[in-house]
C-alpha cells in the first residue's frame, strides 16, 4: 500500500538529474576574472543563446577594461577555446572590436553541427529572439545553417586552429593555455571557454555495446531503409533520429527510461508517437546487444527481445568536467575539502544560533549564567533610547516611550533578536532580489513575503498585540474573550502568549502549538481547521502549491530571498524524488499525535484510556528519548529538522530542503 501511494504521489513522475556544469555568474563570469564561459556550458542548449553568450563574454571583458593596453609580444588579447557556435560568435565579436584573437578547436570547425544527420531540421528557438551578436543564426536545415555560418566566418577571416587544450593555469596578468603534446603554453590576457557539453558520449554499459552496429551518431537516415533499428534515449536528439529514420523507411523502436517523452520538445514527442505508436517502449532499458537482436528489460522486470540490425545510443554526453576542474574552476555539486569545511561550519553555526535562541537549551542557559548578550541589555535603557531617539522633540517622554517599554520586555530574550534578524534578512535580500530581477511578478511576490514576515509574524506578537493590551482592548467584553481564547496566560500574572499569533499565518501541522494544547483551544481549533482543511486546499487547487509556500509562508520567504542565489543547488533525481516521502512520514506522525490529542480530550481524565492517550501524546510530542536520543516531535521535527537542518543545509543544498523534503504542511498540500 505504501509503495503504491509513493508511486502515485512521487515516483511515477520523471526525475531527471541536474547536469553538473561549471559554476558561473553574470555573463559567464567565473572564479577567475580573466576567464569566462559561453555556450552550452551555461546550461541553455539553444543556438541563439550560444551565439549571444559568446558575444556577451567578449563585450564584458571589453567593458571591464582588459583591452585598454596593448599586450606584450607573444601574448594574445583573447583566446577562444571551442569552435562551435558560441566560440565562433566570440571570435567574430572580438574581430569586430579590433582585437587580436585565436580560436582553438579540438576536432574541427563547427563539429557538432557538421555531425548532424543529413537534412536535419534546425529550430532556432526562441523564434522571436534576435541575439545580441555579430554572428547571425539563420537556416532551417543543417546544410543551410552551416553554409551561412561558414560564409560569415570566412568573410571576417576567422581561422580555426586544431589544437586540444589540456588545462589552464594562471599568472597575475595573464592566462596560460596548455596544449596537449606541446610544452609551450599560449599566453592570453583573457580566455573564453566555449567547449560546449559535447564531451565523451555516455555509455549504456551493457554486453555488446562494443559491436560495430552500435553508434551514437546518425549521418544519413536513408542508409537504414528497411532495417530493424533501435533508438535509445528520450531527448530531442533521440526523437529527431526516430522521425528521420521512420521517414526514410526504417523499422524503428525507441527505448525510453521514463514514463513519457517529457525531455523532448512537445512537437517532436507528438510526431514520434504518431509515426511509431506503441513501438515507443517506455520504462525500458537495454539489457544486452547481440549480432542480430537486442534484449530489453522493462521496469516490472520482464524481458523483451527484438530483431535488430542497428542501435543508436542517443543518451547525451558527459561535459568536459575534468578540463574544467584541472583549470581551477568550480563545478556545481563538487565536494572538495573547502566545500566540506564550509558546510560543517555553516551547519555548526546554525545549530549554535538555534540553541542560543531556544529557552532552556544548554547554550541558552550558559549565556544566561554568564550574563552575556542579550542578558547584559538593560530594559530601562531601551525605554529611554526609544523615547529620546524617536520622539520629535527629545526628552524621552513622547509617545514612542510606550513602544520602548513594550520592546524592553523582549530585549533579554534571544528569540526576539532571532526573529528581528530573520525579518531583516528577508527584507534586505528581498530588496536585492527585486533589484536583480525587477519583473512585476518578482516585485509583487517579494513584497508580499516581506510584508507578511514584517507585520503578522514579527510586529504583531512583539508590538501590535502588546500595544492593544496597553490601550485596554483586552480588559473586558469580546476583547477579553478573544484574548483569553487566542493568547492566554500560562499562569495567573504571567504575560499573555502573544507568540501564538504566528498561527494566523503558519498553519497546522507546520505550526503545531495552537492545536496541541493541554485543553481544547476552541477558537484556535476552528481557525486551524479552516486554514489546513479549507483555505489552503482551495488555494492549492486554484493557484498551485506555490501560492502559500511562495507568497505567504515564512520558510518560503527565506528561501525566495536569501535563498534566491542558491536555488540551483537543489539536488534532483530518482533517489531525491523518493526522499520526498519523508515529509509524508512526518505528516503521518502529526496526524497520529492529533488523534491521540483529540482522543484524550474526548475521553477525559476520568477514563483510564483517556489518561493513557494523554500519556502517549505527551511522550510523543515532548518526552520521547530512546537511548537518550531526543526524538520527540518538538525536539526532532520542530527544532532539529525545521530549524537546524532546514537552515544548516541552506547554502549547500538550496533553501528549500525543509520545504521540499520535510515540511508536513507541504506534504499535505502535495
C-alpha positions in Angstrom: 0.0 0.0 0.0 2.8 2.4 0.9 4.6 1.6 -2.3 1.5 2.3 -4.4 0.9 5.5 -2.5 4.6 6.6 -3.0 4.3 5.8 -6.7 1.0 7.7 -7.2 2.4 10.7 -5.3 6.0 11.0 -6.3 7.9 8.2 -8.0 5.8 7.8 -11.1 7.0 11.2 -12.3 10.1 11.7 -14.3 13.0 12.7 -12.1 16.0 13.7 -14.2 19.2 14.6 -12.6 20.7 18.1 -12.8 23.7 18.2 -15.1 26.9 19.2 -13.2 28.0 22.3 -15.0 30.7 24.9 -14.2 29.7 27.5 -11.6 29.2 30.7 -13.5 28.0 34.2 -12.7 26.6 37.0 -14.8 27.6 36.9 -18.4 29.6 33.7 -17.9 31.9 35.0 -15.3 33.9 32.5 -13.3 36.1 32.5 -10.1 39.0 33.5 -12.4 38.4 37.2 -13.5 40.2 36.6 -16.9 38.1 33.6 -17.8 34.5 33.5 -19.0 32.3 30.6 -20.1 29.9 30.7 -23.1 27.6 28.4 -24.9 26.1 25.1 -23.8 28.1 25.0 -20.6 25.9 27.8 -19.3 23.0 25.2 -19.4 20.9 26.6 -22.3 21.5 24.4 -25.4 19.9 26.8 -27.9 21.8 28.2 -30.9 20.7 31.8 -30.5 21.7 31.8 -26.8 25.0 30.2 -27.7 25.7 33.0 -30.2 24.7 35.7 -27.8 26.6 34.3 -24.8 29.9 34.2 -26.8 29.5 37.8 -27.9 28.5 39.0 -24.5 31.5 37.3 -22.8 33.9 39.3 -25.1 32.0 42.6 -24.6 32.0 42.1 -20.9 35.8 41.7 -21.0 36.0 44.9 -23.0 33.8 46.9 -20.6 36.0 45.7 -17.7 39.0 47.3 -19.3 41.1 44.2 -20.1 41.8 45.5 -23.6 42.8 49.1 -22.8 46.5 48.3 -23.1 48.4 46.5 -25.9 49.6 43.1 -24.8 53.4 42.5 -24.7 54.9 40.4 -27.6 53.9 36.8 -27.5 50.7 37.4 -25.7 47.2 37.3 -27.2 44.4 39.6 -26.3 41.8 36.8 -26.4 41.9 33.1 -26.9 38.7 31.3 -27.6 38.6 27.6 -26.7 36.0 25.7 -28.7 34.9 26.1 -32.4 31.2 25.8 -32.1 28.6 28.5 -32.5 29.4 30.3 -29.2 33.1 30.1 -29.8 32.7 31.4 -33.4 30.5 34.2 -32.2 33.1 35.2 -29.5 35.9 35.2 -32.1 33.8 37.2 -34.6 32.8 39.7 -31.9 36.5 40.1 -30.9 37.4 40.7 -34.6 34.6 43.4 -34.8 36.2 45.1 -31.8 39.6 45.1 -33.5 41.1 42.6 -31.0 43.9 40.0 -31.6 42.1 36.7 -31.2 43.0 33.0 -31.7 40.3 30.3 -32.0 41.3 26.8 -30.8 39.2 23.7 -31.7 40.0 20.1 -30.8 38.4 18.4 -33.8 37.1 20.7 -36.5 35.1 23.9 -37.2 31.5 23.7 -36.1 31.9 20.0 -35.4 28.6 19.5 -33.6 26.6 21.0 -36.4 28.6 19.2 -39.0 27.9 15.8 -37.4 24.1 16.3 -37.5 22.3 13.9 -39.8 21.7 14.9 -43.4 18.8 17.2 -43.8 18.3 17.6 -40.0 15.7 20.4 -39.4 17.1 23.3 -37.4 14.8 25.0 -34.9 16.2 28.4 -33.9 14.3 28.9 -30.7 13.1 31.4 -29.3 11.8 32.3 -32.7 11.2 36.0 -31.9 14.7 36.4 -30.3 17.3 38.5 -32.1 20.7 37.6 -30.5 23.0 40.4 -29.4 25.8 39.0 -31.6 27.6 39.7 -34.8 27.1 36.1 -35.8 23.7 35.7 -37.4 21.8 32.4 -36.9 19.7 31.6 -40.0 18.8 28.4 -41.9 16.1 25.8 -41.4 18.3 22.7 -42.1 21.8 21.6 -41.2 23.2 22.4 -44.6 21.7 25.9 -44.8 22.8 26.9 -41.3 26.4 25.5 -41.8 26.7 27.3 -45.1 25.6 30.6 -43.6 27.9 30.4 -40.6 30.9 29.4 -42.7 30.3 32.3 -45.0 30.2 34.8 -42.2 33.4 33.5 -40.6 35.2 33.4 -44.0 34.2 36.9 -44.7 36.0 38.1 -41.5 38.9 35.7 -42.0 38.2 33.8 -38.7 40.7 30.9 -38.7 40.3 27.7 -36.7 43.4 26.1 -35.2 43.1 22.4 -34.5 44.6 22.1 -31.0 43.4 20.2 -28.0 43.7 22.2 -24.7 44.5 20.1 -21.7 44.0 22.8 -19.0 44.5 26.4 -18.0 46.9 27.9 -15.4 47.2 31.5 -14.2 49.6 34.3 -13.7 48.9 37.7 -12.2 48.2 39.4 -15.5 47.5 36.6 -18.0 46.3 33.1 -18.5 48.4 30.2 -19.7 46.6 27.8 -22.2 48.3 24.4 -22.1 48.1 22.4 -25.3 48.3 18.6 -25.4 51.6 17.5 -26.9 53.1 21.0 -26.7 55.5 22.1 -23.9 55.0 25.8 -24.7 51.6 27.3 -23.5 49.8 30.0 -25.3 49.6 33.2 -23.2 46.5 35.4 -23.3 45.0 38.3 -21.5 41.6 36.8 -21.5 40.0 33.4 -22.3 36.5 32.4 -23.4 35.7 28.7 -22.8 33.1 27.6 -25.3 33.7 23.9 -25.5 30.0 23.0 -25.1 28.8 19.9 -23.4 29.8 17.6 -26.2 32.5 15.7 -24.3 32.6 11.9 -24.3 29.4 10.1 -25.3 27.5 8.4 -22.4 27.6 4.6 -22.5 24.9 2.0 -21.8 27.5 -0.3 -20.0 25.8 -3.4 -21.3 27.2 -6.5 -23.1 27.5 -6.0 -26.9 27.9 -2.2 -26.8 31.3 -2.5 -28.5 29.7 -4.1 -31.6 30.1 -2.1 -34.9 26.4 -1.8 -35.3 26.2 0.4 -32.2 26.7 4.1 -32.8 25.9 7.5 -31.2 25.6 9.4 -34.4 23.2 9.4 -37.3 24.5 10.8 -40.5 22.2 9.8 -43.4 18.9 8.1 -42.4 18.5 6.7 -46.0 21.2 4.2 -45.2 18.9 2.4 -42.9 15.8 1.9 -45.1 14.1 -1.4 -44.4 16.4 -2.2 -41.4 15.4 -3.0 -37.8 16.7 -0.1 -35.8 16.6 0.7 -32.0 17.0 4.3 -30.8 17.9 4.6 -27.1 17.1 7.9 -25.4 14.2 10.2 -24.7 15.5 13.7 -25.6 15.4 15.9 -28.7 18.3 14.0 -30.5 16.6 10.6 -30.0 13.2 12.0 -31.1 14.7 13.6 -34.2 16.5 10.4 -35.1 13.3 8.3 -34.8 11.5 10.8 -37.0 14.1 10.9 -39.8 14.7 7.1 -39.7 11.0 6.4 -39.9 10.5 8.8 -42.7 13.4 7.2 -44.5 11.7 3.8 -44.3 13.4 2.1 -41.3 11.5 -0.1 -38.8 12.2 1.8 -35.6 11.7 1.0 -32.0 12.5 3.5 -29.2 13.6 2.6 -25.7 12.9 5.3 -23.1 13.7 5.0 -19.4 10.9 7.5 -18.4 7.1 7.1 -18.5 6.8 9.8 -21.1 8.8 11.7 -23.7 8.9 14.8 -21.4 12.5 15.5 -22.2 11.9 16.1 -25.9 10.1 19.1 -27.3 6.4 18.7 -27.4 6.1 18.8 -31.2 8.9 16.3 -31.6 7.3 13.9 -29.0 3.9 14.1 -30.7 5.4 13.3 -34.1 7.3 10.3 -32.7 4.1 8.9 -31.2 2.2 9.5 -34.4 4.9 7.8 -36.5 5.7 4.7 -34.4 2.9 4.5 -31.8 3.3 1.5 -29.5 6.9 0.9 -30.6 7.9 3.7 -28.1 8.8 1.4 -25.2 8.5 3.4 -22.0 10.2 2.5 -18.7 12.6 0.3 -20.7 16.4 -0.2 -20.7 18.8 -2.1 -22.8 20.0 -5.3 -21.2 22.2 -6.6 -23.9 23.1 -6.3 -27.6 23.6 -9.2 -29.9 24.6 -9.5 -33.6 21.0 -9.9 -34.8 18.9 -8.9 -31.8 18.7 -6.7 -28.8 17.4 -7.6 -25.3 15.4 -5.0 -23.3 14.3 -5.0 -19.7 11.0 -3.5 -18.6 10.5 -1.7 -15.2 8.4 -4.7 -14.0 11.4 -7.0 -14.5 10.2 -8.7 -17.7 12.5 -9.1 -20.7 11.8 -8.4 -24.4 13.9 -9.5 -27.4 13.7 -7.6 -30.7 15.3 -8.3 -34.1 17.9 -5.6 -34.7 20.5 -4.5 -37.2 21.5 -1.1 -35.7 21.4 0.6 -32.3 21.7 4.4 -31.8 22.6 5.3 -28.3 21.5 9.0 -28.2 21.6 9.4 -24.4 23.8 12.5 -24.3 27.4 13.2 -23.5 29.4 14.0 -20.4 30.6 17.6 -20.3 34.3 18.4 -20.1 34.3 18.4 -16.3 37.9 17.2 -15.9 39.2 20.0 -18.1 37.2 22.5 -16.0 38.4 21.1 -12.7 42.0 20.9 -13.9 41.7 24.5 -14.9 40.9 25.5 -11.3 37.2 26.3 -12.0 34.4 25.1 -9.8 31.7 22.7 -10.8 28.2 22.6 -9.2 27.8 19.8 -6.6 31.5 19.1 -6.4 32.5 18.5 -2.8 36.2 19.3 -2.2 37.8 19.9 1.2 36.9 23.6 1.2 33.3 22.9 0.5 33.1 20.2 3.2 34.7 22.5 5.7 32.3 25.4 4.8 29.3 23.0 5.1 30.4 21.8 8.6 31.0 25.4 9.7 27.6 26.6 8.3 25.7 23.7 9.9 27.5 24.2 13.3 26.9 27.9 13.2 23.1 27.4 12.6 22.9 24.8 15.3 24.6 27.2 17.8 22.2 30.0 16.9 19.2 27.8 17.3 20.4 26.5 20.7 21.2 30.1 21.7 17.7 31.3 20.9 15.9 28.2 22.4 14.9 28.8 26.0 16.2 26.0 28.3 18.9 24.7 26.0 22.5 24.2 27.1 23.8 27.2 25.2 20.9 29.5 26.3 21.4 28.6 29.9 25.2 29.1 29.6 24.7 32.6 28.2 22.2 33.4 30.9 24.6 32.3 33.7 27.5 34.2 32.2 25.4 37.3 31.7 26.3 37.5 28.0 24.3 39.1 25.3 21.4 39.6 25.3 21.2 39.3 29.1 23.5 42.3 29.5 21.0 44.7 28.0 19.1 46.8 30.5 15.3 47.2 29.7 15.3 50.7 31.1 18.0 51.8 28.7 15.8 50.6 25.8 12.9 52.6 27.0 14.9 55.7 27.3 16.5 55.2 23.9 13.2 54.8 22.1 11.8 57.9 23.9 14.8 60.0 23.1 15.6 59.0 19.5 12.0 58.5 18.1 10.3 61.5 19.8 10.1 64.6 17.6 11.4 66.8 20.4 13.9 64.8 22.5 13.5 64.4 26.2 12.2 60.8 26.2 8.6 61.4 27.3 6.9 61.2 23.8 4.5 58.5 22.6 7.4 56.3 21.5 8.3 55.8 25.1 5.4 53.3 25.2 6.9 51.4 22.3 10.2 51.4 24.1 8.5 50.0 27.2 6.9 47.2 25.2 10.2 46.3 23.4 12.0 46.4 26.7 10.1 43.3 27.8 11.8 41.4 24.9 15.4 42.7 25.0 16.7 39.9 27.2 15.1 37.2 25.0 17.4 35.7 22.4 14.3 34.7 20.5 13.4 38.3 19.9 16.7 39.0 18.3 16.4 35.9 16.2 13.0 37.0 14.8 14.3 40.5 14.3 17.3 39.2 12.3 15.1 36.8 10.4 12.8 39.7 9.3 15.7 42.0 8.4 17.3 39.3 6.3 14.1 38.7 4.4 13.7 42.4 3.8 17.2 43.1 2.7 17.7 40.1 0.5 14.1 40.6 -0.8 15.2 44.1 -1.9 18.3 42.6 -3.6 16.1 40.1 -5.4 13.8 42.8 -6.8 16.8 44.9 -7.9 18.3 41.9 -9.6 15.1 40.8 -11.4 12.6 43.7 -11.3 9.7 41.9 -13.1 6.1 42.7 -11.9 5.7 39.1 -10.6 9.0 39.1 -8.6 8.3 42.5 -7.2 4.8 41.6 -6.0 5.8 38.2 -4.7 8.7 39.5 -2.8 6.8 42.4 -1.4 4.1 40.0 -0.2 6.7 37.8 1.6 8.4 40.8 3.2 5.1 42.3 4.4 3.8 39.0 5.8 7.0 38.4 7.7 7.3 42.0 9.0 3.7 42.6 10.1 1.8 39.5 11.2 4.9 37.4 12.1 7.1 40.0 13.8 5.3 43.2 14.7 2.0 41.6 15.6 3.3 39.4 18.5 6.1 41.8 19.6 4.5 45.2 19.3 0.9 45.4 18.0 -0.8 43.0 20.4 1.1 44.3 23.4 0.1 47.9 22.4 -3.6 46.7 22.1 -3.3 45.3 25.7 -1.7 48.6 26.8 -4.6 50.5 25.3 -7.1 48.3 27.2 -8.5 46.4 24.3 -8.3 43.1 26.2 -9.8 44.2 29.6 -13.4 43.3 29.1 -16.2 42.1 26.8 -15.3 40.5 23.4 -11.8 41.7 23.5 -11.1 39.9 26.8 -12.8 36.7 25.5 -10.7 36.8 22.2 -7.5 37.4 24.2 -8.3 34.6 26.6 -9.1 32.2 23.7 -6.1 33.1 21.5 -3.4 34.4 23.8 -4.0 33.0 27.3 -1.6 33.5 30.2 0.2 30.2 31.1 -0.5 31.1 34.8 -2.0 33.9 36.7 0.0 37.1 36.5 2.2 35.9 33.6 2.4 37.7 30.3 0.0 36.6 27.6 1.3 34.2 25.0 1.2 36.6 22.0 3.7 34.3 20.2 0.7 32.1 19.3 -0.4 34.8 16.8 2.0 33.3 14.3 -0.6 30.6 13.9 -2.6 33.1 11.8 0.0 32.6 9.1 1.7 29.3 9.8 -1.0 26.6 9.7 -1.1 23.3 11.4 0.9 21.0 11.1 3.7 23.4 10.2 3.0 25.1 13.5 1.5 22.7 16.0 1.3 24.5 19.3 -2.1 26.1 18.9 -3.7 22.7 18.2 -1.7 20.6 20.6 -2.8 22.4 23.7 -3.5 20.8 27.2 -7.2 21.6 26.9 -9.0 22.4 23.6 -8.4 25.9 22.4 -11.7 26.1 20.6 -11.1 29.3 18.6 -7.6 28.1 17.5 -9.0 24.7 16.6 -11.6 26.5 14.4 -9.0 28.7 12.8 -6.6 25.8 12.3 -9.3 23.6 10.7 -10.3 26.3 8.3 -6.7 27.1 7.4 -5.5 23.5 6.9 -8.5 21.8 5.5 -10.5 24.5 3.7 -8.5 27.6 2.8 -5.1 26.1 1.9 -6.7 23.2 -0.1 -8.7 25.7 -2.1 -5.6 27.9 -2.6 -3.6 24.9 -3.9 -6.5 23.8 -6.1 -7.0 27.2 -7.5 -3.4 28.5 -7.8 -1.0 25.7 -7.0 1.2 24.8 -4.0 3.4 27.9 -4.6 0.5 30.2 -3.7 1.1 29.5 0.0 4.8 28.5 0.0 5.9 31.2 -2.3 3.7 34.1 -1.2 2.8 33.7 2.4 4.9 31.2 4.4 8.0 32.5 6.3 10.0 29.4 5.3 9.3 30.2 1.7 10.1 33.8 2.3 13.6 33.0 3.4 14.0 30.5 0.5 12.9 33.1 -2.1 15.0 36.0 -0.7 18.2 34.7 1.0 17.9 31.5 -1.0 17.4 33.2 -4.3 21.1 32.8 -5.2 21.2 29.2 -4.1 18.1 27.7 -5.8 20.2 25.9 -8.4 21.8 23.8 -5.7 18.7 21.7 -5.1 19.6 18.0 -5.8 17.4 16.1 -8.3 17.0 12.6 -9.5 15.1 9.3 -8.6 16.8 9.0 -5.2 15.8 12.5 -4.2 12.3 12.0 -5.6 11.9 9.1 -3.2 13.2 11.2 -0.4 10.2 13.4 -0.7 8.3 10.7 1.2 10.0 11.8 4.5 7.5 14.7 4.6 4.7 12.2 4.3 6.1 10.3 7.2 6.3 13.4 9.4 2.7 14.3 8.3 1.6 10.8 9.4 3.2 11.3 12.8 1.5 14.7 13.2 -1.9 13.1 12.3 -1.3 10.3 14.8 -0.5 12.8 17.5 -3.6 14.7 16.6 -5.7 11.6 17.0 -4.1 11.0 20.5 -4.7 14.6 21.5 -8.4 14.6 20.4 -8.9 11.2 21.9 -7.6 12.3 25.3 -9.8 15.3 25.2 -12.9 13.3 24.4 -12.4 10.5 26.9 -11.3 12.9 29.7 -9.2 12.3 32.8 -11.9 10.0 34.3 -11.2 7.4 31.6 -8.1 5.1 32.0 -7.8 5.1 28.2 -8.1 8.9 28.1 -5.2 9.1 30.6 -3.2 6.6 28.6 -3.7 8.6 25.4 -2.7 11.7 27.2 0.5 10.0 28.4 1.3 8.7 24.9 0.7 12.2 23.4 3.0 13.9 25.9 5.7 11.3 25.3 5.4 11.7 21.5 5.4 15.5 21.5 7.7 16.3 24.3 9.5 13.4 26.1 10.4 10.7 23.6 14.1 9.9 24.2 15.0 6.3 23.2 18.6 5.5 24.3 18.8 9.2 25.5 18.4 10.5 21.9 15.8 13.3 21.8 13.3 12.1 19.1 10.1 13.7 20.4 8.2 15.8 17.8 9.1 19.1 19.4 12.8 18.3 19.5 13.4 16.3 16.4 10.9 17.8 13.9 10.1 21.3 15.3 13.6 22.2 16.4 16.1 20.0 14.6 14.6 19.3 11.2 12.7 22.6 10.6 15.4 24.8 12.2 18.9 23.3 12.3 18.6 21.1 9.2 16.4 23.5 7.2 18.8 26.4 7.7 22.0 24.4 8.1 21.8 23.0 4.6 20.8 26.3 3.1 23.9 27.4 1.3 24.9 23.9 0.1 21.6 22.2 -0.8 19.4 25.2 -1.6 17.0 27.0 0.7 14.1 24.6 0.1 15.5 21.5 1.7 13.0 21.7 4.6 10.1 22.8 2.3 10.6 20.1 -0.2 11.6 17.0 1.7 10.5 17.5 5.3 7.6 20.0 5.8 4.4 18.2 6.8 2.2 21.0 5.6 3.9 20.9 2.2 3.4 17.1 2.2 -0.3 17.6 2.9 -0.6 20.2 0.1 1.2 17.9 -2.3 
